[in-house]
Amino acid sequence: MAGREFPFSMRKEEKDRYLTSELVKLTDYHREHCPAYRKMTDALGCDTRSVSHYSQLPYLPVSLFKQLRLSSLEGDEDFKTVTSSGTSGQQRSQIILDAQTRTDQQVALTRIGSDFLGKNRLPYLVIDCPATIKKRDHYSARTAGILGFSIFGAHRTFALKDDMSLDLEAVEDFLDKYKDKKFLIFGFTFMVWKYFCRELEERQIKLDCSKAVLLHGGGWKKLADQAVSKEEFARRLKNVCGVERVMDYYGMTEQTGSIYFECECGHLHCSDYSGIIFRRPEDFSVCDIGETGIIEVLSVLPKSYPGHILLTEDQGRLLGVDDCPCGRPGPYFEVFGRIKNAELRGCSDTYEDRS
C-alpha cells in the first residue's frame, strides 16, 4: 500500500512502475497463500519473473467470487465477510477481509475522499434505513458503504424508515440544524432516485439542500431502464432539493477502498492505490485512449484475498492520462454500464423493487 498521504501524486511513468512492482508482489503472495488462486494462475501459465508491465498479469473475472470462497488467510485468522450486491435469487460475492486489509482500505478511502470532500467531517444524511447497519458480523454492500463513508460524516441521520418510506420528520430536523452549512448526502443511485427524489416529487415537497454534496454510486442499470440519464438525475434532484454538487463514484465490494471518485469536471479518477485497464472484448488486448472496452480494475490493497486484479462486467473508456483539467494526475475515464447480456447486478444490494 502506498505510504503517501496525498492520493494523487504519481504521473504515468512512476505510476506504471509502482503498480507493476506492487501487483507482482501481490500476485506472488496470493499464489503462495491461496491454493485455488495458484491452480488458476498455473493454468494460465503465470510467471511473474517475465512481467514488465502490470497489464501482463493474470486477472480473475469478478463473478468468480460468486462461485468460490477465495482467501489467502490461515484458518484461524480473524476476518469479516462482506457480501456484494445482488438481486433476488442471485448469488453474491463473498469477500474475506482481515484486520490489516480493512485498515488499509479505510486509510485509502479516507485519503481519496478527503481530496474531494475536504478534511473536515460533515453532517451526514444517509438515503437508507437504520436496519441496514445493524448486522456487523456479516456486512452487505449497503452496510459497508454507509459505514465506510461515515468517516467523512458526523451526526449521521437516516432519511428512510425501516419500511423504506421517507422519514420526512427526520430529514427536516436534520436540515433545520445543518442546511446553512456544507453537509454530505450519501446513498446508492437507485435508492436516491426512487425513495428520495421521486418521493419528494410525488408529494410535491421542496427541501433546501443547496449546501450539500450528494455522493452516490452503485450502478445506473435500473435508471437506464427508466431512461434516466445522469443529467436528468442531477436536474430533478436540484429541482426538489436544490443540491448543486452531485458526485458519482465507481467502486465495488470486491475492491473496497480503492474507489474512483468523480471530479468537478465529471471524470472518474484512479488514485495512487488503483489502476484501470480497458480491454477489447474480441481478444482482451488493451484498448487505446477513447476506445470502449471491458473494464479491468487493479488495486494494491487486497492482502486477505486475491482480488487485486479483476475483470469486471462493465464497459467504459479511458479519456486521458495526466491531463484532466481538474489537475489530478493519472488516468481518468468514464463508465457506460453493464456489458450487454452480462449477469444483471443489483444496485449495491438495493432494497428489492416489488412495485
C-alpha positions in Angstrom: 0.0 0.0 0.0 1.3 3.5 -0.9 2.5 5.3 2.1 1.8 8.8 0.7 -0.9 10.9 2.3 -1.7 12.7 -0.9 -3.5 10.1 -3.0 -2.9 11.7 -6.4 0.8 12.1 -6.5 2.1 9.9 -9.3 2.2 10.6 -13.0 2.1 7.9 -15.7 5.7 6.6 -15.7 6.1 6.5 -12.0 2.6 5.0 -11.5 3.3 2.3 -14.1 6.5 1.3 -12.3 4.8 1.3 -8.9 1.7 -0.7 -9.9 3.8 -3.3 -11.7 6.0 -3.8 -8.7 3.2 -3.9 -6.2 0.9 -6.1 -8.2 3.7 -8.6 -9.0 4.3 -8.9 -5.2 0.6 -9.4 -4.5 0.3 -12.0 -7.3 3.2 -13.9 -5.9 1.8 -13.6 -2.3 -1.6 -14.9 -3.3 -0.2 -17.7 -5.3 1.7 -18.8 -2.2 -1.2 -18.4 0.2 -4.3 -19.3 -1.8 -4.2 -22.8 -3.4 -7.2 -22.1 -5.6 -5.6 -19.0 -7.0 -2.4 -20.8 -7.6 -4.1 -23.5 -9.6 -5.9 -21.0 -11.8 -2.8 -18.9 -12.4 -0.8 -22.0 -13.1 -3.3 -23.0 -15.7 -2.8 -19.6 -17.3 1.0 -20.1 -17.4 1.7 -17.3 -14.9 5.3 -16.5 -14.4 5.8 -13.1 -12.8 9.5 -13.1 -13.5 8.8 -12.2 -17.1 6.3 -9.4 -16.4 7.4 -6.0 -17.5 4.1 -4.2 -17.1 1.0 -4.9 -14.9 -1.2 -5.4 -18.0 0.6 -8.7 -18.5 -0.5 -10.1 -15.1 -3.4 -12.6 -14.9 -6.9 -11.3 -13.9 -9.8 -13.0 -12.4 -13.4 -12.4 -13.6 -15.2 -10.6 -10.8 -18.1 -13.1 -11.0 -15.7 -15.8 -9.7 -16.2 -14.5 -6.2 -19.8 -15.6 -6.5 -18.7 -19.2 -7.2 -15.7 -19.6 -4.9 -14.7 -18.5 -1.4 -11.2 -17.3 -2.2 -9.0 -16.5 0.8 -5.3 -16.0 1.5 -5.7 -16.3 5.3 -4.8 -19.0 7.6 -7.8 -20.9 9.0 -7.8 -19.4 12.5 -7.2 -15.7 11.5 -9.8 -13.2 12.4 -11.8 -12.0 9.5 -15.1 -10.5 8.4 -17.2 -11.4 5.3 -18.6 -8.7 3.1 -21.3 -9.7 0.5 -21.7 -7.9 -2.8 -24.7 -6.5 -4.5 -27.3 -8.9 -5.9 -30.9 -9.0 -7.0 -33.4 -11.6 -5.6 -32.3 -15.2 -6.1 -28.8 -14.2 -7.3 -25.6 -15.4 -5.8 -23.5 -12.8 -4.2 -19.7 -12.4 -3.9 -18.2 -13.2 -0.6 -15.1 -11.1 0.2 -12.9 -12.2 3.1 -11.3 -9.3 5.0 -8.8 -9.5 7.8 -8.0 -6.5 10.2 -5.0 -5.3 8.1 -6.8 -5.3 4.8 -9.8 -3.5 6.4 -7.4 -0.9 7.9 -5.6 -0.4 4.6 -8.9 0.0 2.8 -10.2 2.6 5.3 -6.9 4.6 5.2 -7.1 4.7 1.4 -10.7 5.7 1.3 -10.1 8.4 3.9 -7.2 9.9 1.8 -9.1 9.7 -1.5 -12.3 11.0 -0.2 -10.7 13.9 1.7 -9.2 15.1 -1.6 -12.7 15.5 -3.0 -14.7 16.3 0.2 -12.2 18.1 2.4 -10.7 17.0 5.7 -13.5 18.2 8.0 -16.2 15.8 8.8 -19.6 16.9 7.5 -23.1 16.4 8.8 -24.2 13.2 7.2 -27.6 12.4 5.7 -28.0 8.8 4.5 -30.6 7.8 2.0 -31.2 4.5 3.6 -32.8 3.0 6.7 -31.3 2.3 10.2 -31.8 -1.5 9.9 -29.1 -1.7 7.2 -26.2 -1.3 9.6 -27.5 -3.4 12.5 -25.7 -6.6 11.5 -21.9 -6.0 12.0 -20.6 -9.5 11.7 -21.7 -10.0 8.0 -21.6 -6.9 6.0 -23.7 -6.2 2.9 -22.6 -3.7 0.3 -25.1 -1.2 1.7 -23.8 -1.6 5.2 -20.1 -1.3 4.0 -21.0 1.8 2.0 -22.8 3.6 4.8 -20.2 2.8 7.4 -17.3 3.4 5.1 -18.4 6.9 4.1 -19.2 7.6 7.7 -15.5 8.6 8.1 -16.4 11.8 6.3 -19.6 12.4 8.3 -20.9 13.4 11.7 -24.3 13.5 13.2 -25.5 10.6 10.9 -29.2 10.7 10.1 -31.2 8.2 8.1 -33.6 9.6 5.6 -35.7 6.5 5.4 -37.6 4.4 7.9 -37.0 0.6 8.1 -40.0 0.1 5.7 -38.2 2.2 3.2 -40.7 5.1 3.4 -39.3 8.6 3.6 -38.8 9.8 7.2 -39.7 13.4 6.4 -39.6 14.5 10.1 -36.0 13.2 10.5 -34.9 14.9 7.3 -36.5 18.2 8.2 -35.0 18.1 11.7 -31.5 17.4 10.1 -32.0 20.3 7.7 -33.1 22.7 10.4 -29.8 22.1 12.1 -27.4 21.9 9.2 -28.9 23.4 6.0 -26.8 26.5 6.3 -23.5 24.5 6.5 -21.8 22.2 4.0 -23.1 18.7 4.5 -22.9 15.3 2.9 -25.8 13.2 1.5 -24.9 9.6 0.6 -26.9 6.9 -1.0 -26.9 4.3 -3.7 -28.0 5.6 -7.0 -31.3 3.8 -7.4 -32.3 4.4 -3.8 -31.6 8.1 -4.0 -33.8 8.2 -7.2 -36.8 6.2 -6.1 -37.0 6.7 -2.3 -35.8 10.3 -2.1 -36.1 12.2 -5.4 -39.3 10.6 -6.8 -40.9 10.6 -3.4 -40.3 14.3 -3.0 -41.7 14.9 -6.5 -44.8 12.8 -5.9 -45.5 14.6 -2.6 -44.7 18.0 -4.1 -42.2 18.7 -1.3 -39.3 21.1 -1.7 -36.2 20.9 0.6 -33.2 23.1 0.9 -30.1 21.0 0.3 -28.3 23.8 -1.6 -25.2 23.5 0.6 -25.0 19.7 0.2 -22.6 17.4 -1.7 -24.6 14.4 -2.9 -22.3 11.3 -3.2 -23.9 8.3 -4.9 -22.9 5.1 -6.6 -23.9 1.5 -7.2 -24.7 1.5 -10.9 -27.2 3.0 -13.3 -28.8 -0.2 -14.6 -32.3 0.4 -13.2 -32.2 4.1 -14.0 -31.1 3.4 -17.6 -34.1 1.0 -17.8 -36.3 4.0 -16.9 -34.5 6.3 -19.4 -33.0 8.4 -16.7 -29.6 9.9 -17.7 -27.0 11.4 -15.3 -28.0 14.8 -16.4 -31.7 14.1 -15.8 -30.9 12.6 -12.4 -29.0 15.8 -11.3 -31.5 18.2 -12.8 -34.5 16.6 -11.0 -32.6 16.4 -7.7 -31.8 20.0 -7.9 -35.4 20.8 -8.6 -36.7 19.1 -5.5 -33.9 19.8 -3.0 -31.6 22.4 -4.6 -28.5 20.3 -4.5 -25.8 21.7 -6.7 -23.0 19.2 -6.4 -23.9 15.7 -7.4 -20.8 13.4 -7.4 -20.8 9.8 -8.7 -18.2 7.2 -7.8 -17.2 3.9 -9.3 -16.3 1.0 -7.0 -17.2 -2.5 -6.0 -17.3 -4.7 -2.9 -14.6 -6.9 -4.5 -12.1 -4.0 -4.3 -13.3 -1.8 -1.4 -11.1 1.2 -0.5 -9.5 1.8 -3.9 -12.5 3.8 -5.1 -12.8 6.0 -8.2 -14.4 9.4 -7.4 -15.8 11.8 -10.0 -14.1 15.1 -10.1 -15.6 18.5 -10.7 -15.0 18.0 -14.5 -17.2 14.9 -14.5 -14.4 12.4 -14.8 -13.7 9.3 -12.7 -10.1 9.2 -11.4 -7.6 6.5 -10.4 -5.8 7.2 -7.2 -2.3 6.0 -6.3 -3.9 2.9 -4.8 -5.6 1.8 -8.0 -5.3 1.3 -11.7 -7.6 0.6 -14.6 -7.3 -1.1 -18.0 -9.9 -1.3 -20.8 -9.8 -4.5 -22.9 -11.2 -5.3 -26.3 -13.9 -8.0 -26.0 -12.8 -9.9 -29.1 -9.3 -10.7 -27.9 -8.8 -8.9 -24.5 -6.0 -6.8 -25.8 -5.6 -3.3 -24.2 -7.7 -0.5 -25.7 -6.4 2.8 -26.9 -7.5 6.1 -25.3 -11.1 6.8 -26.3 -11.8 3.2 -27.3 -14.7 1.4 -25.5 -13.7 -1.8 -23.7 -14.3 -4.1 -20.8 -13.1 -2.6 -17.5 -10.3 -4.3 -15.6 -9.7 -2.8 -12.1 -6.5 -3.0 -10.2 -5.8 -2.4 -6.5 -2.7 -2.6 -4.3 -4.9 -3.1 -1.2 -6.2 -6.7 -1.1 -4.0 -8.9 1.0 -6.5 -11.2 2.6 -8.0 -12.4 -0.7 -6.7 -12.5 -4.4 -8.8 -9.5 -5.6 -6.1 -7.3 -6.7 -6.7 -7.7 -10.5 -10.3 -8.2 -11.6 -12.0 -8.2 -14.9 -15.5 -6.6 -14.4 -18.7 -7.0 -16.3 -18.8 -3.2 -17.0 -17.7 -1.3 -20.1 -16.2 2.2 -20.4 -13.3 4.1 -21.9 -10.1 5.8 -20.9 -10.4 9.5 -21.6 -6.8 10.5 -20.9 -3.8 10.3 -18.6 -2.2 13.2 -16.6 -4.2 15.9 -18.3 -7.6 16.2 -16.7 -8.5 19.9 -16.2 -9.1 19.3 -12.5 -5.3 18.9 -12.1 -5.2 15.4 -10.7 -2.5 13.2 -12.4 -3.1 9.7 -13.5 -5.8 8.0 -15.7 -9.3 9.4 -15.9 -12.2 7.7 -17.5 -16.0 7.1 -17.9 -18.2 4.1 -17.3 -21.1 3.2 -19.7 -22.7 0.5 -17.6 -23.1 -3.3 -17.9 -21.9 -5.3 -20.8 -24.8 -6.5 -22.9 -26.0 -9.9 -21.8 -23.8 -9.8 -18.6 -25.4 -11.0 -15.5 -27.8 -8.4 -14.0 -26.2 -7.0 -10.9 -28.2 -5.3 -8.2 -27.6 -1.7 -7.3 -25.3 -2.3 -4.4 -27.7 -4.6 -2.6 -30.6 -2.2 -3.1 -33.9 -2.9 -1.5 -35.7 -5.2 -3.9 -38.2 -3.3 -6.2 -41.5 -5.0 -5.9 -43.7 -2.3 -7.4 
